[in-house]
Amino acid sequence: MSQIREILIYKRYFLDFYERQELDVQSKIEWTLNLIQYTQQVPIKYLRYLEGTSGLYEIRVELKSNIYRVFCFFEKGSCVILCNGFQKKTQKTPKREIERALRIKSEYQNEN
């Protein structure tokens, strides 16, 4: 199977989140990232555009009763840049997490 999208990790924002997770959570995150890399039409259950943001998406990871989100954005169409991640504890995505992801996206764009 050939890769459809490239996934890049920008600085340590995503890694700081990822490394704090237990192994089963890390495995599910990796499974979801692989799905995004190799699936032409990624189901909205795993990757969703965040309405009202300028190009921000959330990668959706669920394991048992826990929900995790990793923010990302696309560059040059098929390159996915990972921003921050967090464990979701409420129905609504916290505004501060979205703002943080937008800051990271802006920082990336200013450097590249």
C-alpha positions in Angstrom: 0.0 0.0 0.0 1.4 3.4 -0.9 1.5 6.4 1.3 -1.1 9.0 0.5 -0.1 11.7 3.1 3.1 12.5 4.8 2.9 13.2 8.6 5.4 15.7 10.1 5.9 16.5 13.7 6.6 20.2 14.3 8.9 20.8 17.2 8.0 18.9 20.4 4.4 20.0 20.9 2.9 16.7 19.8 5.7 14.6 21.2 5.3 16.2 24.7 1.7 15.0 24.7 2.4 11.6 23.1 5.2 10.6 25.4 3.0 11.3 28.5 0.5 8.7 27.3 0.4 5.0 28.3 1.5 2.5 25.8 -2.0 1.4 24.7 -2.9 5.1 24.0 0.3 5.6 22.1 -0.5 2.5 20.0 -4.0 3.8 19.2 -2.6 7.2 18.2 -0.1 5.4 15.9 -2.9 3.3 14.4 -4.9 6.4 13.7 -1.9 8.2 12.2 -1.3 5.2 9.9 -4.9 5.3 8.8 -4.5 9.0 7.9 -1.3 8.3 6.0 -2.6 5.3 3.9 -6.3 5.8 3.5 -7.6 7.9 0.6 -10.9 9.0 2.2 -10.3 9.2 6.0 -13.6 8.8 7.8 -14.8 11.9 9.8 -14.7 9.6 12.9 -10.8 10.0 12.7 -10.1 13.3 11.1 -12.4 16.3 11.1 -12.1 19.9 10.0 -12.7 22.4 12.8 -15.4 24.8 11.7 -14.5 28.5 12.2 -10.7 28.0 12.2 -8.4 28.7 9.4 -7.5 25.3 8.2 -7.3 23.4 11.5 -8.2 19.8 11.8 -8.5 17.4 14.7 -7.4 13.8 14.7 -9.8 11.9 16.8 -8.6 9.0 18.9 -10.8 6.9 21.2 -9.7 4.2 23.5 -12.1 2.6 26.0 -14.0 5.5 27.5 -11.2 8.0 26.9 -11.1 10.5 24.1 -7.9 12.2 22.8 -7.5 14.9 20.2 -4.4 15.9 18.2 -4.7 19.1 16.2 -3.1 19.3 12.8 -3.2 21.2 9.5 -2.3 20.5 5.9 0.6 21.9 3.9 0.9 21.5 0.2 -2.2 19.3 0.1 -0.8 16.0 1.3 1.5 16.9 4.1 -0.1 16.8 7.6 1.7 18.9 10.3 0.9 17.7 13.9 0.4 20.4 16.5 -0.6 19.8 20.1 -2.7 17.0 21.6 -4.8 16.6 24.7 -7.2 14.3 26.5 -10.7 15.5 26.0 -12.8 15.5 29.2 -15.8 17.6 28.1 -18.2 17.5 25.2 -16.9 20.7 23.8 -13.3 21.1 22.6 -11.6 23.6 25.0 -11.1 27.0 23.4 -7.6 27.3 24.9 -6.5 24.1 23.1 -7.8 25.4 19.8 -6.0 28.8 20.4 -2.8 26.9 21.2 -3.0 24.9 18.0 -3.6 28.1 16.0 -0.5 29.7 17.6 1.6 26.6 16.7 0.3 26.7 13.1 1.1 30.4 12.9 4.6 29.8 14.3 5.2 27.0 11.8 4.1 29.2 8.9 6.3 32.1 10.0 9.3 29.8 10.1 8.6 28.1 6.7 
